[in-house]
């Protein structure tokens, strides 16, 4: 919702819009990179037979 604030009907500041988008996505990517080991481990153990 906050990113929508950077768009207007007649004029859009794309630099500011892209900066806000990067700041919004960055925490999710960092969280994935930190927890990637656990995600891969969970997928690998789920697919095998006991």
N, C-alpha and C positions, 0 to 999 in steps of 0.2 A: 504494500500500500504506500509506503514511503517513497519508493522509486517512482511511482506514478506521479508524484509531486513535481518531478523534473521534466515532465512532458506537458506541453500546453497545446492548445488547439491550433495555433498558427506558427509557433516557433518552438524548437526543441534544442536545448544545449546538449549536444551529444557527448561532449567531453565530460561534463558533470554527470550525465546519465551513466556513462560507462564506468566512471570512478565509483559511483554509488553501487553499481552492480558488482564490481570487483570487491568492494568492501562487504557487501552482503554475502557473497559466495565464499570468500576467503576463510571464515571460521569453519564452514562445513568441510572444505577441502583439508584444512589442517587437522580437524578431528578425524577424518578418514585416514590421513597419512599416519597419525599417531596410533590409531586403533586397527590399522590394516592387518597386522599380525593376527589379531584375535578374529577378525572377519574371515580370513583365509583358513585359519585353524578350525573354526566352526563349520565352514562349508566342507572342508576335507573330512572331518569326522562324521558329518551327517550322511555323506554319500556312500560310506563303506558298510559292508556287512559285518556282523559281529561274529 
